Amino acid sequence: MAVIRYLVDNVDRAVAFYTGRLGFALSNRRGPPFAIVTRGDLVLWLSGPGSSAARPMPDGQKPGPGGWNRLVVEVGDLDATVAELKRAGVGFRNEIVSGPGGRQILAEDGCGNVVELFQPA
């Protein structure tokens, strides 16, 4: 099992993206600031404003969504998945790229976090 925490600016929007677009299931909802979604053995914590993970650091820095670290979701048909997500209005940071291990594209979850959709070679 793996657990990942993503900071999000809107927990409802993040839950809708992961459950409605990527096949995660809502496992736990703890009020407005926090939710847990799962897909297989993967557990994803979605921490919104007001959650303990969003509290400022001692130096005043405020944690927030975004960056380039990412969750990788393996898909069976990358082209079909991308087409479906684009029809649903999901944004992407790039186009599909191919590498030695397969093909990938970077989707945005609507809260500033990146999800790599990956189809193995």
C-alpha positions in Angstrom: 0.0 0.0 0.0 1.2 3.5 -0.7 -0.2 6.8 0.7 0.3 10.1 -1.0 -0.9 13.5 0.3 -1.8 16.2 -2.1 -2.6 19.7 -1.0 -5.6 21.1 -2.8 -7.4 24.4 -2.9 -10.9 22.8 -3.2 -11.5 19.4 -1.7 -14.9 18.9 -3.5 -13.3 19.6 -6.9 -10.4 17.3 -6.2 -12.7 14.5 -5.0 -14.8 14.9 -8.2 -11.7 14.7 -10.4 -10.2 11.7 -8.8 -13.4 9.7 -8.4 -15.2 10.9 -11.5 -12.3 10.9 -14.0 -9.6 8.5 -12.8 -11.6 5.7 -11.1 -10.7 6.4 -7.5 -13.3 5.6 -4.7 -14.1 8.0 -1.9 -13.0 6.2 1.2 -13.4 8.9 3.9 -14.6 12.5 4.1 -13.7 14.5 7.2 -15.6 17.8 6.8 -14.7 20.4 4.3 -10.9 20.3 4.7 -10.0 16.7 4.1 -10.9 13.6 2.1 -9.3 10.2 1.3 -9.7 8.5 -2.1 -8.4 5.1 -3.1 -7.6 3.2 -6.2 -6.4 -0.4 -5.6 -3.7 -0.3 -3.0 -3.1 3.5 -3.5 -4.4 5.8 -0.8 -4.5 9.5 -1.7 -5.1 12.1 1.0 -6.6 15.4 -0.3 -5.8 18.1 2.2 -7.6 21.5 1.6 -7.4 24.9 3.3 -8.0 24.4 7.0 -6.4 21.0 7.2 -3.4 20.5 9.4 -1.1 19.9 6.4 -2.0 23.4 5.1 -0.8 25.2 8.2 2.1 27.7 7.7 5.6 26.5 8.5 7.5 28.2 11.3 9.2 30.4 8.8 5.9 31.6 7.4 5.9 29.6 4.2 2.4 28.3 3.3 2.1 24.8 1.8 0.1 24.7 -1.4 -0.7 22.6 -4.4 1.4 22.3 -7.5 5.0 21.5 -8.4 6.3 18.7 -10.6 6.2 15.7 -8.2 3.3 13.6 -9.3 1.1 10.6 -8.8 1.4 8.2 -11.7 -1.8 6.4 -12.8 -1.3 3.5 -15.2 -4.0 3.3 -18.0 -4.6 0.6 -20.6 -5.4 3.0 -23.5 -3.8 6.3 -23.1 -5.3 7.9 -26.3 -8.8 7.0 -25.3 -8.3 8.2 -21.7 -6.9 11.5 -22.8 -9.7 12.0 -25.3 -12.3 11.3 -22.6 -10.6 13.7 -20.1 -10.3 16.5 -22.7 -14.0 16.1 -23.5 -14.7 16.6 -19.8 -12.6 19.8 -19.7 -9.5 18.4 -17.9 -6.4 20.5 -18.6 -3.0 19.1 -19.6 0.5 20.5 -19.2 1.8 18.7 -22.4 1.0 16.4 -25.2 1.6 12.6 -25.1 5.3 11.8 -25.2 6.9 8.4 -25.8 9.9 7.0 -24.0 11.6 3.6 -23.6 9.1 2.4 -20.9 5.9 3.6 -22.6 3.9 6.8 -23.2 2.7 9.5 -20.8 1.0 12.8 -20.5 0.6 15.2 -17.5 -3.0 16.0 -16.5 -3.9 18.7 -14.0 -6.4 17.8 -11.2 -8.1 21.3 -11.2 -6.3 22.2 -7.9 -2.8 22.7 -9.3 -1.5 19.2 -8.9 -0.1 17.0 -11.7 -1.2 13.4 -12.4 0.9 11.5 -14.9 -1.2 9.1 -17.0 1.1 6.3 -18.2 0.6 3.5 -20.6 3.5 0.9 -20.5 5.2 -0.1 -23.7 
